Amino acid sequence: MLVSLIMPTINRYDEIYLLMDSLKRQTYKKFELIVIDQNDNDKVKEIVDNYTNDLDIKYVKSDKPGLSLNRNIGIDMAKGQIIGFPDDDCVYEDDTLEKVIKFFEENKEYRLYSCKTMDFNKVDYFKKMYDGECEITSTNIMDTLTSITFFINFKEDDYTKFDEKLGVGGEFGSGEEIDYVLDLISKGYKGRYFGQNIIFHPAKKHSKSKEKYKRDFNYGRGFGALCKKEIVYRKNYKFIKVMGYKIIRNIGGLVLNKDRDYHDATIKGRIEGFRQYKL
């Protein structure tokens, strides 16, 4: 089975070597890497050229903004039965793709695979995820999936595209990967999560600032838009519980005076995103 890995990249260079080196070490070799370069220079191309003898790489320049839009450009170029979406600064374990392939070969009824993401010290800094193994459902998806950890076995189906309104650079600043998989679940795709398997992502520390408040607000808008799409348009009323839990946590943070700027920005963003999103 051919795996297509789709990686948009912008404003990141040295970290790309970490991903590329981890791809060189993969024990499963039947994959292609599709690089969508949004930079206005040739630095990424120079990095990619160092690996063309070792990896099957498709490279394309894009002057269009938006993470989801550029992932869709990559999807249009993909040839694989299985698709994944590594970040330009993540790192796969040597047998990440081998585990994905083995899972799909041994479990024909499953179409989705996901695992845990941690920083390089194996700390849940990026996002706290479930520790065990479980089915991926619409009510636990926030704890079992990130954009870099899921793979889809499309078999003979047409590829699904991302909602270009969602995600960094879109109208609503997050939620695109959750929406993507929720759409597949609504179509009957069955998924499994493995907390013992890891894809590494570097920890990022953000100082308090107006920029952070704006980013948290935009991420909140993305989640609010995602909730409206799932609850109102897909009519998955179970997701009300997910939205309610998140808002209650924000309210608790405000009351307890725990990172109040984050909770204030996030809850305002979630309300606005839910109100403003339209198909």
C-alpha positions in Angstrom: 0.0 0.0 0.0 1.3 3.4 -1.0 1.2 6.1 1.7 0.9 9.8 0.7 2.3 12.2 3.4 1.1 15.8 2.8 3.2 18.5 4.3 2.5 22.2 3.8 5.3 24.4 5.2 5.9 28.1 5.9 8.5 30.0 7.9 10.2 26.9 9.2 13.5 25.5 7.9 16.0 23.8 10.3 13.2 21.7 11.9 12.3 20.2 8.5 15.6 18.2 8.7 14.3 16.4 11.8 11.2 15.2 9.9 13.1 14.3 6.8 15.7 12.3 8.7 12.9 10.4 10.5 11.3 9.6 7.1 14.7 8.2 5.9 14.7 5.9 8.8 11.3 4.4 8.2 11.2 0.7 8.1 8.3 0.8 5.7 9.5 2.4 2.5 6.5 2.6 0.2 5.5 6.2 0.7 5.6 9.6 -1.0 6.2 13.0 0.6 4.3 15.9 -0.9 5.8 19.2 0.1 3.7 22.4 -0.5 6.1 25.3 0.0 4.5 28.6 0.9 7.7 30.5 1.4 8.9 33.3 -0.9 12.4 31.9 -1.0 14.1 28.7 -2.0 15.3 27.5 1.4 12.8 24.6 1.6 13.6 23.5 -2.0 17.3 23.4 -1.0 16.5 21.2 2.0 14.3 18.9 -0.1 17.0 18.5 -2.8 19.2 16.9 -0.1 16.8 14.0 0.2 15.6 13.3 -3.4 18.0 10.3 -3.7 16.5 8.7 -0.6 12.8 9.7 -0.6 10.0 9.9 -3.2 9.3 13.6 -2.9 6.8 15.8 -4.9 7.5 19.5 -4.4 5.3 22.4 -5.4 5.3 26.1 -4.7 2.1 27.8 -3.4 1.5 31.5 -3.0 -2.0 30.9 -1.6 -2.5 31.3 2.2 -4.2 28.8 4.5 -3.2 25.4 6.0 -6.4 23.6 4.8 -6.2 25.1 1.3 -2.6 23.9 0.9 -3.3 20.5 2.3 -6.0 20.3 -0.4 -3.4 21.1 -3.0 -1.4 18.2 -1.7 -4.4 15.9 -1.7 -4.9 16.7 -5.4 -1.4 15.5 -6.1 -1.6 12.3 -3.9 -1.5 8.8 -5.3 -1.6 6.7 -2.1 -4.3 4.5 -0.7 -3.4 5.9 2.7 -3.0 9.6 3.5 -1.3 11.3 6.5 -0.5 14.9 7.3 2.8 15.4 9.1 3.8 18.9 10.4 7.0 20.3 9.1 8.5 20.0 12.6 7.3 16.6 13.8 9.2 13.4 14.0 8.0 9.9 13.3 9.3 6.8 15.2 11.3 4.5 12.9 8.4 2.1 12.6 5.5 4.6 12.5 4.4 3.8 9.0 5.0 0.1 9.5 2.6 0.1 12.4 0.0 2.0 10.3 0.3 -0.5 7.4 0.2 -3.5 9.7 -2.9 -2.2 11.4 -4.8 -1.7 8.2 -3.7 -5.0 6.7 -4.9 -6.9 9.8 -8.1 -4.9 10.4 -9.9 -4.5 7.1 -13.0 -3.0 8.7 -11.0 0.0 10.0 -10.3 3.1 7.9 -8.8 5.4 10.5 -5.6 5.1 12.6 -4.4 7.6 15.2 -1.8 7.6 18.0 -0.4 9.9 20.7 1.7 13.1 20.2 4.3 14.1 22.8 7.3 16.3 22.9 10.8 14.9 22.5 11.0 14.3 26.3 7.8 12.2 26.1 5.8 14.8 27.9 2.2 15.6 27.0 3.0 19.3 26.4 1.4 19.8 23.0 -1.9 18.2 24.0 -3.0 15.8 26.7 -4.2 12.6 24.9 -5.7 9.3 26.1 -3.2 6.9 27.5 -4.8 3.6 26.4 -6.2 2.1 23.3 -9.8 2.7 22.1 -12.2 3.3 19.3 -12.2 6.8 17.8 -15.7 8.3 18.3 -17.2 11.8 17.9 -17.3 12.2 21.7 -13.6 11.2 22.4 -12.1 12.6 19.2 -10.5 15.6 21.0 -8.5 13.2 23.2 -7.5 10.7 20.5 -6.5 12.8 17.5 -4.3 15.6 16.3 -3.5 16.7 12.8 -0.1 14.8 12.7 -1.3 11.5 14.3 -4.1 10.3 12.0 -3.9 8.2 8.8 -6.8 7.4 6.6 -7.2 4.3 4.4 -9.3 5.6 1.5 -9.2 2.2 -0.3 -11.1 2.9 -3.6 -13.0 6.0 -2.2 -12.4 9.5 -3.5 -10.2 11.6 -1.2 -12.0 13.9 1.3 -10.9 17.6 1.2 -10.5 19.9 4.1 -12.9 22.7 4.9 -10.8 25.7 3.8 -12.7 28.0 6.2 -11.1 26.1 9.1 -7.5 26.1 10.2 -4.6 28.5 10.4 -4.8 31.1 7.7 -8.5 30.4 7.1 -11.6 32.4 8.3 -11.6 30.3 11.5 -8.2 29.5 13.0 -8.5 25.9 14.0 -10.6 22.7 14.0 -9.8 21.6 10.5 -8.4 18.2 11.4 -11.2 17.3 13.8 -13.8 18.4 11.3 -12.0 16.3 8.6 -12.2 13.1 10.7 -15.7 13.8 12.0 -16.9 14.0 8.4 -15.3 10.6 7.7 -16.9 9.1 10.9 -20.3 10.5 9.7 -19.8 8.5 6.5 -19.2 5.3 8.4 -15.4 5.2 8.6 -14.3 3.3 11.7 -11.2 4.3 13.6 -8.8 3.0 16.3 -6.5 5.0 18.6 -3.2 3.7 20.1 -1.8 5.6 23.0 1.3 3.5 23.2 2.5 4.7 19.8 4.0 8.2 19.5 4.6 10.9 16.9 6.9 13.6 18.4 6.2 17.3 18.2 8.4 20.0 19.8 7.0 21.9 22.8 6.4 25.5 22.1 6.3 28.1 24.8 4.2 31.3 24.3 4.7 34.4 26.4 1.7 36.4 27.4 1.0 39.1 24.9 -1.7 40.6 22.7 -0.6 38.3 20.0 -1.2 35.3 22.2 -4.7 36.6 23.1 -5.5 37.0 19.5 -4.2 33.5 18.6 -6.2 32.0 21.5 -9.3 33.9 20.3 -8.9 32.6 16.7 -8.4 29.0 17.9 -11.5 29.4 19.9 -13.4 30.6 16.9 -12.3 27.5 15.0 -13.6 25.2 17.7 -16.9 27.1 17.8 -17.2 26.8 14.1 -16.4 23.1 14.3 -19.1 22.6 16.9 -21.7 24.4 14.8 -20.9 22.3 11.8 -21.1 19.1 13.7 -24.1 19.8 15.8 -26.2 22.0 13.5 -25.3 20.8 10.0 -24.3 17.2 10.6 -27.0 16.9 13.4 -24.7 15.0 15.7 -26.2 16.1 19.0 -23.8 14.0 21.0 -21.2 16.7 20.3 -23.1 19.1 22.5 -21.5 17.3 25.4 -18.0 17.9 23.9 -18.8 21.6 23.4 -20.4 22.0 26.9 -17.4 20.3 28.6 -15.0 22.7 26.9 -17.0 25.8 27.8 -17.4 24.7 31.4 -13.6 24.3 31.7 -13.2 27.9 30.4 -15.7 29.2 32.9 -13.9 27.3 35.7 -10.7 28.8 34.6 -12.1 32.3 34.8 -13.7 31.7 38.2 -10.5 30.2 39.6 -8.3 32.9 38.0 -6.2 30.3 36.3 -4.7 31.8 33.1 -7.7 34.1 32.7 -6.5 35.7 29.5 -6.5 32.3 27.8 -10.0 31.3 29.0 -11.4 34.7 28.3 -10.1 34.7 24.7 -11.1 31.1 24.1 -14.6 31.3 25.4 -15.3 34.5 23.5 -13.8 33.0 20.3 -15.9 29.8 20.7 -19.1 31.7 21.0 -18.3 33.9 18.1 -17.2 31.0 15.9 -20.4 29.1 16.6 -22.5 32.2 15.8 -20.7 33.2 12.6 -19.9 29.9 10.9 -22.1 29.1 7.8 -21.7 26.4 5.2 
